[in-house]
Amino acid sequence: MMAQNDSTVVVIGAGLTGAVAALELAQAGVSVVLIERDACAVNRASLRNEGKVHLGFVFAHDQSLATPRLMIEGALTFRSILSGLTDGAADGLIASTPFTYLVPEDSLLPPNELERRFAAMEAIFLGRMSDEPDLDYLGTRPDRLFRRTTLAALSGYLGTSGMAGGFLTDEVAVDTVALASIIRSAIAAQPLVRFWPCHRATGIQRLKGGFRVTGSAVQNVDPGEAWQVDAAQVVNVTWENRFLLDGTLGIAHPPGWLHRLKYRVIARVPDAMRLGPSVTMVVGPFGDVVQRSDGTAFFSRYPAGLQGWTHDVAPPAAWEAPCRGVLPADQAAAMAQAILTAIEPWYPGAAQAEPIEVDAGAIVAYGCTDVDDPASGLHDRTRVGVESHDGYHSVDPGKLTTAPLFGVRAARAVIGRL
Ligand SMILES: Cc1cc2nc3c(=O)[nH]c(=O)nc-3n(C[C@H](O)[C@H](O)[C@H](O)COP(=O)(O)OP(=O)(O)OC[C@H]3O[C@@H](n4cnc5c(N)ncnc54)[C@H](O)[C@@H]3O)c2cc1C
C-alpha cells in the first residue's frame, strides 16, 4: 500500500475541469495532488468531443434561455481563463470554420421561432460584452452572432432536401488535441501540481479535519497496488464517475441523471468538401460536421453514433475502451461507415471522407427521454456547477464550453475555506 499524508488539496480527475481547478489553485499558491486514472491528462471527454464553444444555439429549446445564457458565460471566459493558466498558449485554439445551422422540417422549432430565440441569445451576448469590456469569444468581439440564410444559398454545398431553413453563425470549435497538449504542458510546468497518472480513485472517506482518498494503481487497465492519500479538501471532477465517488462519501444525488455513449469520427475530407462550413442541425436528434483547417473533419450523427444509454450511477465497464480511443478495427470501420453515409444526404462528400479515428465519449446530463421529446430534460443543461459539502467539492461542468468557468469556481470554493 502506497500511503501519503498530506494537508494539501486533492483533485480527482484530470480532464479540462480538473486541470483548470488544479492550475488555478496552484497559481494561488495552493499545493495540489491531481489524480488521474489514465496515463496522461485530458484523455477522455475533454479530448474526444466536438470542440464547439457553444453560444447557445443548440439549446434554443430551453425557453427560459437559461442554458444559452450559461453557455455564453462559459464561451466569453473560455479563452481568458485558459490563457491565464498557460502563459497565453491557449490563445490560438480556433480550429474550425464557422457553424451553419440547418433546420430540418421535423425540427422541434421552426426557423421563425429559432430566429426569434437566436436574436434573444445575441442580445444576451452583446449585453455581457458591453457590461465587461474584457470579455471575448475566443479572442474576437463580434457585433452580431448570426444571420438567417436561404436554402437556395446553402444548396451549392449542402443537401437541403427536407430542410426548412438555415442560419449562418459566428460559432466555432477549438482544436481539442492542441488544447490537451497545452494543458498537459501547463501541468508539467507547475511545481505546485503533483500529477499522479495511472491512479484510479475508488473511495473517499471523511476524517477528522479532512479526507482520505483511496484507490488502486492502473496498469493496462488491471487493478494494481492499493494507494491512499489524505487531504484537507477534495475536488471530484470525474465526469461520468462523479456520482459513484460522491456515493462513497454518502452524498446522494436526486434521481434523473443520464449517461449516454456518443461516438465520433475524425476523417480526412475529399477536396470538394474541404473548408466548407461546419454544420449543426437543430433542434432534435440529428448531427454535426466540424470542418477543420487541417483538412480533417469531426462527424457525429444520431441515431448511429448513440450506442449507450443508462440511468445507472456510472456507465458499464464496456464503455471504458472506446472512451480511451481503443476500438477493434472492424467495429471502428462499421461505425465510421454508418455515421458518414447517414450524413451524406445533407453534407455531400461525407461518404468519401477517409476515417482516421473513431472513438467515443460519455455525456452526463439529466433527462429520461431523448432530445426529440420537447419535454426532455436534455434541453436544460443548467443543473450543473460546484456542489460543496464542508471541504468536499463535487463538480459537474456540463460542457467543454463551461469547463474552465467551473474549474475556476471549484478552485475558488476551495480557497474560500483555506
Ligand atoms: C462526443 C461528444 C461531443 C461533445 N461535444 C461538445 C462540444 O462540442 N462542446 C462542448 O462544450 N461540450 C461537448 N461535449 C461535452 C464535453 O466533452 C464535457 O462536458 C467535458 O469534456 C467534461 O469535462 P470533464 O473535465 O468534467 O470530463 P473529462 O474530460 O472526462 O475528465 C474527467 C477525468 O476524470 C478521470 N477519472 C474518471 N474517474 C476517475 C477515477 N475513478 N479515478 C481517477 N480519475 C478518474 C477521467 O479519466 C478523466 O480524465 C461533448 C461530449 C462528447 C462525449
The ligand as an SDF file (V2000), in Angstrom:
LIG
                    3D

 53 58  0  0  0  0  0  0  0  0999 V2000
  -18.9390   13.1010  -28.4230 C   0  0  0  0  0  0  0  0  0  0  0  0
  -19.0030   14.3060  -27.5290 C   0  0  0  0  0  0  0  0  0  0  0  0
  -19.0910   15.5640  -28.0870 C   0  0  0  0  0  0  0  0  0  0  0  0
  -19.1390   16.6940  -27.2570 C   0  0  0  0  0  0  0  0  0  0  0  0
  -19.1150   17.9150  -27.8590 N   0  0  0  0  0  0  0  0  0  0  0  0
  -19.0380   19.0280  -27.0790 C   0  0  0  0  0  0  0  0  0  0  0  0
  -18.9160   20.3010  -27.6880 C   0  0  0  0  0  0  0  0  0  0  0  0
  -18.8290   20.4380  -28.9100 O   0  0  0  0  0  0  0  0  0  0  0  0
  -18.8820   21.3960  -26.8800 N   0  0  0  0  0  0  0  0  0  0  0  0
  -18.9720   21.2960  -25.5200 C   0  0  0  0  0  0  0  0  0  0  0  0
  -18.9930   22.3480  -24.8760 O   0  0  0  0  0  0  0  0  0  0  0  0
  -19.0480   20.0800  -24.9100 N   0  0  0  0  0  0  0  0  0  0  0  0
  -19.0770   18.9460  -25.6490 C   0  0  0  0  0  0  0  0  0  0  0  0
  -19.1270   17.7140  -25.0600 N   0  0  0  0  0  0  0  0  0  0  0  0
  -19.1490   17.6270  -23.5880 C   0  0  0  0  0  0  0  0  0  0  0  0
  -17.7270   17.7850  -23.0170 C   0  0  0  0  0  0  0  0  0  0  0  0
  -16.8520   16.9190  -23.6420 O   0  0  0  0  0  0  0  0  0  0  0  0
  -17.7450   17.5030  -21.4980 C   0  0  0  0  0  0  0  0  0  0  0  0
  -18.7640   18.2510  -20.8930 O   0  0  0  0  0  0  0  0  0  0  0  0
  -16.4380   17.9100  -20.8260 C   0  0  0  0  0  0  0  0  0  0  0  0
  -15.3280   17.4810  -21.5640 O   0  0  0  0  0  0  0  0  0  0  0  0
  -16.3770   17.3230  -19.4080 C   0  0  0  0  0  0  0  0  0  0  0  0
  -15.1430   17.7050  -18.8490 O   0  0  0  0  0  0  0  0  0  0  0  0
  -14.5790   16.9690  -17.5760 P   0  0  0  0  0  0  0  0  0  0  0  0
  -13.2400   17.5310  -17.2970 O   0  0  0  0  0  0  0  0  0  0  0  0
  -15.5810   17.0520  -16.4720 O   0  0  0  0  0  0  0  0  0  0  0  0
  -14.5630   15.4440  -18.0060 O   0  0  0  0  0  0  0  0  0  0  0  0
  -13.3620   14.5360  -18.5970 P   0  0  0  0  0  0  0  0  0  0  0  0
  -12.6130   15.2370  -19.6300 O   0  0  0  0  0  0  0  0  0  0  0  0
  -13.9420   13.2030  -18.9300 O   0  0  0  0  0  0  0  0  0  0  0  0
  -12.4300   14.4110  -17.3430 O   0  0  0  0  0  0  0  0  0  0  0  0
  -12.7190   13.5490  -16.2590 C   0  0  0  0  0  0  0  0  0  0  0  0
  -11.4150   12.8900  -15.8820 C   0  0  0  0  0  0  0  0  0  0  0  0
  -11.5970   12.1310  -14.7170 O   0  0  0  0  0  0  0  0  0  0  0  0
  -10.8750   10.9100  -14.8610 C   0  0  0  0  0  0  0  0  0  0  0  0
  -11.4760    9.9310  -13.9750 N   0  0  0  0  0  0  0  0  0  0  0  0
  -12.7420    9.4440  -14.0090 C   0  0  0  0  0  0  0  0  0  0  0  0
  -12.9350    8.5710  -12.9980 N   0  0  0  0  0  0  0  0  0  0  0  0
  -11.7820    8.5340  -12.2990 C   0  0  0  0  0  0  0  0  0  0  0  0
  -11.3780    7.8250  -11.1320 C   0  0  0  0  0  0  0  0  0  0  0  0
  -12.2080    6.9920  -10.5080 N   0  0  0  0  0  0  0  0  0  0  0  0
  -10.1150    7.9970  -10.6800 N   0  0  0  0  0  0  0  0  0  0  0  0
   -9.2600    8.8540  -11.3290 C   0  0  0  0  0  0  0  0  0  0  0  0
   -9.5890    9.5430  -12.4330 N   0  0  0  0  0  0  0  0  0  0  0  0
  -10.8440    9.3890  -12.9050 C   0  0  0  0  0  0  0  0  0  0  0  0
  -11.0490   10.5760  -16.3280 C   0  0  0  0  0  0  0  0  0  0  0  0
  -10.1020    9.6370  -16.7960 O   0  0  0  0  0  0  0  0  0  0  0  0
  -10.9260   11.9420  -16.9690 C   0  0  0  0  0  0  0  0  0  0  0  0
   -9.5850   12.2520  -17.2970 O   0  0  0  0  0  0  0  0  0  0  0  0
  -19.1060   16.5520  -25.8510 C   0  0  0  0  0  0  0  0  0  0  0  0
  -19.0250   15.2780  -25.2840 C   0  0  0  0  0  0  0  0  0  0  0  0
  -18.9550   14.1700  -26.1060 C   0  0  0  0  0  0  0  0  0  0  0  0
  -18.8130   12.8290  -25.4760 C   0  0  0  0  0  0  0  0  0  0  0  0
  1  2  1  0
  2  3  1  0
  2 52  2  0
  3  4  2  0
  4  5  1  0
  4 50  1  0
  5  6  2  0
  6  7  1  0
  6 13  1  0
  7  8  2  0
  7  9  1  0
  9 10  1  0
 10 11  2  0
 10 12  1  0
 12 13  2  0
 13 14  1  0
 14 15  1  0
 14 50  1  0
 15 16  1  0
 16 17  1  0
 16 18  1  0
 18 19  1  0
 18 20  1  0
 20 21  1  0
 20 22  1  0
 22 23  1  0
 23 24  1  0
 24 25  2  0
 24 26  1  0
 24 27  1  0
 27 28  1  0
 28 29  2  0
 28 30  1  0
 28 31  1  0
 31 32  1  0
 32 33  1  0
 33 34  1  0
 33 48  1  0
 34 35  1  0
 35 36  1  0
 35 46  1  0
 36 37  1  0
 36 45  1  0
 37 38  2  0
 38 39  1  0
 39 40  1  0
 39 45  2  0
 40 41  1  0
 40 42  2  0
 42 43  1  0
 43 44  2  0
 44 45  1  0
 46 47  1  0
 46 48  1  0
 48 49  1  0
 50 51  2  0
 51 52  1  0
 52 53  1  0
M  END
$$$$
